[in-house]
């Protein structure tokens, strides 16, 4: 549940900053990308912290080399988070994160079925885990793949008739 809280809080703070003039969070999609990026960095930290053993225990028995997989998925989360924030890599990062979320779904299902704990806390039941994964996938898709730049996020243009920016340049004589 902590990743969801991080996502919601950071997204709302980013949107508030965008509302008061923050250029990089002027719309909900941009604010959501910031929230997702922070959330993915937050979850990636567990792959390299004292929670690592719990993360390794979540890997289903049929997956080879669980230690490597935990490291690999943690690195992918960090790279995907950064990629979501860079306009040139946003779409590729979104596709990669969606594929990552789908690929770790079996680990989430296994962890729920096997009763794998994180820091000794009771495991999250399967249905909420799957719903959370679906929410994350949907938000990555919406903010990284389907949303277009809104007019408020594009370069401002002065459309007032007769203003300098709407006149054609005069030819030099």
HELIX and SHEET records of a PDB file:
HELIX    1   1 UNK A    2  UNK A   19  1                                  18    
HELIX    2   2 UNK A   23  UNK A   25  5                                   3    
HELIX    3   3 UNK A   28  UNK A   46  1                                  19    
HELIX    4   4 UNK A   52  UNK A   58  1                                   7    
HELIX    5   5 UNK A   66  UNK A   85  1                                  20    
HELIX    6   6 UNK A   90  UNK A  114  1                                  25    
HELIX    7   7 UNK A  126  UNK A  140  1                                  15    
HELIX    8   8 UNK A  141  UNK A  146  3                                   6    
HELIX    9   9 UNK A  151  UNK A  153  5                                   3    
HELIX   10  10 UNK A  164  UNK A  166  5                                   3    
END                                                                             
